C-alpha cells in the first residue's frame, strides 16, 4: 500500500511558515517580535540590571517582564517610569509594563558516581574472580577490577 499525495491538499513548508494566516507563521512572528522587544528592553535597562529581567509577553500595549526574585521586583519599581518612557519612543503602542516573579527552575542534579577503587582492592577483586565458578559473577568482578584507580589512596 502506497501513500499518494492528493492534489490541492498538500502544502509546502514555506507555505505553512510564510503564510500570514498560518498558526506557525503567527507563532514565529510573535517570537521574532518578543526577541526584538527584549533587545530594546535590555538596551534601555541599566547595565547592572540586565541579567535579572526577561520579556514574558507583549499584547495589547501591555509588556510583561519576568524576574526570578522579589528583590528584583522591588528594584524594578524604581526603574519602571524611566523604562516606560524610553520604550514608548520605540514602541508607541506600549501603555504599561508589568513585572511577574517566575523563579528559575533548579538545575538538574548530576548523578554521583561511586568513588574509584584502590589498587589493593582491585587486586583482591581479580583474585576473587579467579576463584568464582559463576560466570556472571566472575564477569562482574573482572569489570569492577578494571575501574580507574583513585588518586588519593588512604
C-alpha positions as YAML, in Angstrom:
chain: A
units: angstrom
residues:
- id: 1
  name: UNK
  ca: [0.00, 0.00, 0.00]
- id: 2
  name: UNK
  ca: [1.49, 3.33, -1.00]
- id: 3
  name: UNK
  ca: [0.68, 6.78, 0.23]
- id: 4
  name: UNK
  ca: [-0.05, 9.26, -2.50]
- id: 5
  name: UNK
  ca: [-0.43, 12.98, -2.01]
- id: 6
  name: UNK
  ca: [-3.78, 14.37, -3.02]
- id: 7
  name: UNK
  ca: [-3.70, 17.34, -5.32]
- id: 8
  name: UNK
  ca: [-4.52, 20.58, -3.54]
- id: 9
  name: UNK
  ca: [-4.25, 19.16, -0.01]
- id: 10
  name: UNK
  ca: [-0.50, 19.11, 0.50]
- id: 11
  name: UNK
  ca: [1.31, 22.31, 1.38]
- id: 12
  name: UNK
  ca: [4.97, 23.13, 1.23]
- id: 13
  name: UNK
  ca: [6.81, 24.06, 4.39]
- id: 14
  name: UNK
  ca: [7.33, 27.59, 3.07]
- id: 15
  name: UNK
  ca: [3.57, 27.97, 2.59]
- id: 16
  name: UNK
  ca: [2.98, 26.89, 6.19]
- id: 17
  name: UNK
  ca: [5.58, 29.23, 7.66]
- id: 18
  name: UNK
  ca: [5.27, 32.31, 5.46]
- id: 19
  name: UNK
  ca: [1.52, 32.47, 5.12]
- id: 20
  name: UNK
  ca: [0.04, 35.32, 7.16]
- id: 21
  name: UNK
  ca: [-2.92, 33.22, 8.26]
- id: 22
  name: UNK
  ca: [-0.97, 30.13, 9.35]
- id: 23
  name: UNK
  ca: [-0.67, 29.35, 13.04]
- id: 24
  name: UNK
  ca: [3.01, 28.53, 12.72]
- id: 25
  name: UNK
  ca: [3.63, 31.82, 10.91]
- id: 26
  name: UNK
  ca: [1.86, 33.68, 13.73]
- id: 27
  name: UNK
  ca: [3.95, 31.92, 16.37]
- id: 28
  name: UNK
  ca: [7.21, 32.67, 14.56]
- id: 29
  name: UNK
  ca: [6.17, 36.29, 14.05]
- id: 30
  name: UNK
  ca: [5.31, 36.70, 17.74]
- id: 31
  name: UNK
  ca: [8.62, 35.10, 18.74]
- id: 32
  name: UNK
  ca: [10.54, 37.50, 16.49]
- id: 33
  name: UNK
  ca: [8.63, 40.45, 17.91]
- id: 34
  name: UNK
  ca: [9.35, 39.37, 21.50]
- id: 35
  name: UNK
  ca: [13.03, 38.90, 20.70]
- id: 36
  name: UNK
  ca: [13.17, 42.42, 19.25]
- id: 37
  name: UNK
  ca: [11.38, 43.85, 22.29]
- id: 38
  name: UNK
  ca: [13.73, 42.00, 24.64]
- id: 39
  name: UNK
  ca: [16.69, 43.54, 22.82]
- id: 40
  name: UNK
  ca: [15.14, 47.00, 23.27]
- id: 41
  name: UNK
  ca: [14.41, 46.38, 26.96]
- id: 42
  name: UNK
  ca: [17.97, 45.21, 27.63]
- id: 43
  name: UNK
  ca: [19.38, 48.27, 25.88]
- id: 44
  name: UNK
  ca: [17.24, 50.62, 27.99]
- id: 45
  name: UNK
  ca: [17.88, 48.95, 31.35]
- id: 46
  name: UNK
  ca: [20.95, 49.92, 33.40]
- id: 47
  name: UNK
  ca: [23.84, 47.59, 32.66]
- id: 48
  name: UNK
  ca: [23.90, 46.10, 36.17]
- id: 49
  name: UNK
  ca: [20.20, 45.11, 35.91]
- id: 50
  name: UNK
  ca: [20.15, 43.42, 32.52]
- id: 51
  name: UNK
  ca: [20.72, 39.88, 33.78]
- id: 52
  name: UNK
  ca: [17.70, 39.93, 36.10]
- id: 53
  name: UNK
  ca: [14.83, 40.63, 33.67]
- id: 54
  name: UNK
  ca: [13.44, 38.91, 30.59]
- id: 55
  name: UNK
  ca: [10.44, 39.53, 28.35]
- id: 56
  name: UNK
  ca: [7.48, 37.28, 29.01]
- id: 57
  name: UNK
  ca: [4.79, 38.69, 26.71]
- id: 58
  name: UNK
  ca: [3.62, 41.76, 24.83]
- id: 59
  name: UNK
  ca: [-0.04, 42.10, 23.92]
- id: 60
  name: UNK
  ca: [-2.48, 44.99, 23.61]
- id: 61
  name: UNK
  ca: [0.05, 47.56, 24.79]
- id: 62
  name: UNK
  ca: [0.96, 45.57, 27.92]
- id: 63
  name: UNK
  ca: [4.55, 44.40, 28.31]
- id: 64
  name: UNK
  ca: [5.13, 41.62, 30.83]
- id: 65
  name: UNK
  ca: [8.65, 41.23, 32.16]
- id: 66
  name: UNK
  ca: [9.76, 38.28, 34.26]
- id: 67
  name: UNK
  ca: [12.26, 38.18, 37.09]
- id: 68
  name: UNK
  ca: [13.41, 35.44, 39.42]
- id: 69
  name: UNK
  ca: [13.06, 37.15, 42.82]
- id: 70
  name: UNK
  ca: [11.12, 39.71, 44.83]
- id: 71
  name: UNK
  ca: [14.29, 41.75, 45.32]
- id: 72
  name: UNK
  ca: [14.42, 42.50, 41.61]
- id: 73
  name: UNK
  ca: [10.69, 43.25, 41.60]
- id: 74
  name: UNK
  ca: [11.21, 45.95, 44.25]
- id: 75
  name: UNK
  ca: [14.20, 47.35, 42.38]
- id: 76
  name: UNK
  ca: [12.16, 47.41, 39.17]
- id: 77
  name: UNK
  ca: [9.64, 49.79, 40.73]
- id: 78
  name: UNK
  ca: [12.34, 52.47, 40.64]
- id: 79
  name: UNK
  ca: [13.36, 51.64, 37.07]
- id: 80
  name: UNK
  ca: [9.82, 51.37, 35.66]
- id: 81
  name: UNK
  ca: [8.96, 55.06, 34.97]
- id: 82
  name: UNK
  ca: [12.15, 55.73, 33.04]
- id: 83
  name: UNK
  ca: [11.98, 52.40, 31.20]
- id: 84
  name: UNK
  ca: [8.37, 53.05, 30.18]
- id: 85
  name: UNK
  ca: [9.30, 56.49, 28.85]
- id: 86
  name: UNK
  ca: [12.33, 55.14, 26.95]
- id: 87
  name: UNK
  ca: [10.46, 52.19, 25.45]
- id: 88
  name: UNK
  ca: [7.46, 54.32, 24.45]
- id: 89
  name: UNK
  ca: [9.71, 56.10, 21.96]
- id: 90
  name: UNK
  ca: [10.45, 52.76, 20.20]
- id: 91
  name: UNK
  ca: [7.10, 51.09, 20.86]
- id: 92
  name: UNK
  ca: [4.32, 53.70, 20.60]
- id: 93
  name: UNK
  ca: [1.64, 51.06, 21.34]
- id: 94
  name: UNK
  ca: [3.19, 50.38, 24.78]
- id: 95
  name: UNK
  ca: [0.93, 51.60, 27.58]
- id: 96
  name: UNK
  ca: [2.04, 49.69, 30.67]
- id: 97
  name: UNK
  ca: [4.77, 47.40, 31.98]
- id: 98
  name: UNK
  ca: [4.08, 44.64, 34.49]
- id: 99
  name: UNK
  ca: [6.63, 42.55, 36.30]
- id: 100
  name: UNK
  ca: [6.00, 39.00, 37.45]
- id: 101
  name: UNK
  ca: [8.14, 36.73, 39.55]
- id: 102
  name: UNK
  ca: [8.96, 33.43, 37.89]
- id: 103
  name: UNK
  ca: [11.70, 31.61, 39.79]
- id: 104
  name: UNK
  ca: [14.26, 29.80, 37.70]
- id: 105
  name: UNK
  ca: [13.85, 26.04, 37.94]
- id: 106
  name: UNK
  ca: [16.66, 24.37, 39.87]
- id: 107
  name: UNK
  ca: [19.45, 22.89, 37.83]
- id: 108
  name: UNK
  ca: [19.17, 19.13, 37.47]
- id: 109
  name: UNK
  ca: [21.35, 17.24, 39.87]
- id: 110
  name: UNK
  ca: [24.19, 15.25, 38.45]
- id: 111
  name: UNK
  ca: [24.22, 11.63, 39.44]
- id: 112
  name: UNK
  ca: [27.04, 10.86, 41.78]
- id: 113
  name: UNK
  ca: [29.18, 8.02, 40.65]
- id: 114
  name: UNK
  ca: [30.90, 5.77, 43.14]
- id: 115
  name: UNK
  ca: [34.46, 6.55, 44.07]
- id: 116
  name: UNK
  ca: [37.17, 4.71, 42.15]
- id: 117
  name: UNK
  ca: [38.65, 1.75, 43.94]
- id: 118
  name: UNK
  ca: [42.23, 1.46, 45.17]
- id: 119
  name: UNK
  ca: [44.88, -0.72, 43.61]
- id: 120
  name: UNK
  ca: [44.80, -3.06, 46.61]
- id: 121
  name: UNK
  ca: [41.02, -3.60, 46.28]
- id: 122
  name: UNK
  ca: [41.38, -4.05, 42.54]
- id: 123
  name: UNK
  ca: [43.89, -6.85, 43.06]
- id: 124
  name: UNK
  ca: [41.61, -8.57, 45.61]
- id: 125
  name: UNK
  ca: [38.73, -8.43, 43.10]
- id: 126
  name: UNK
  ca: [40.90, -10.07, 40.41]
- id: 127
  name: UNK
  ca: [41.93, -12.87, 42.78]
- id: 128
  name: UNK
  ca: [38.32, -13.40, 43.84]
- id: 129
  name: UNK
  ca: [37.23, -13.55, 40.18]
- id: 130
  name: UNK
  ca: [39.72, -16.37, 39.58]
- id: 131
  name: UNK
  ca: [38.18, -18.43, 42.39]
- id: 132
  name: UNK
  ca: [34.49, -17.94, 41.45]
- id: 133
  name: UNK
  ca: [32.67, -20.57, 39.39]
- id: 134
  name: UNK
  ca: [29.60, -18.46, 38.46]
- id: 135
  name: UNK
  ca: [30.33, -16.89, 35.01]
- id: 136
  name: UNK
  ca: [28.13, -13.81, 35.53]
- id: 137
  name: UNK
  ca: [29.65, -13.04, 38.92]
- id: 138
  name: UNK
  ca: [33.13, -13.65, 37.54]
- id: 139
  name: UNK
  ca: [32.50, -11.18, 34.69]
- id: 140
  name: UNK
  ca: [31.15, -8.56, 37.11]
- id: 141
  name: UNK
  ca: [34.19, -8.89, 39.37]
- id: 142
  name: UNK
  ca: [36.56, -8.54, 36.41]
- id: 143
  name: UNK
  ca: [34.72, -5.45, 35.20]
- id: 144
  name: UNK
  ca: [34.85, -3.93, 38.69]
- id: 145
  name: UNK
  ca: [38.57, -4.59, 38.92]
- id: 146
  name: UNK
  ca: [39.15, -2.54, 35.73]
- id: 147
  name: UNK
  ca: [37.62, 0.63, 37.17]
- id: 148
  name: UNK
  ca: [40.01, 3.64, 37.47]
- id: 149
  name: UNK
  ca: [42.29, 3.89, 40.45]
- id: 150
  name: UNK
  ca: [41.90, 6.67, 42.98]
- id: 151
  name: UNK
  ca: [44.45, 9.46, 43.10]
- id: 152
  name: UNK
  ca: [44.42, 9.70, 46.90]
- id: 153
  name: UNK
  ca: [44.93, 6.25, 48.33]
- id: 154
  name: UNK
  ca: [44.49, 6.05, 52.08]
...
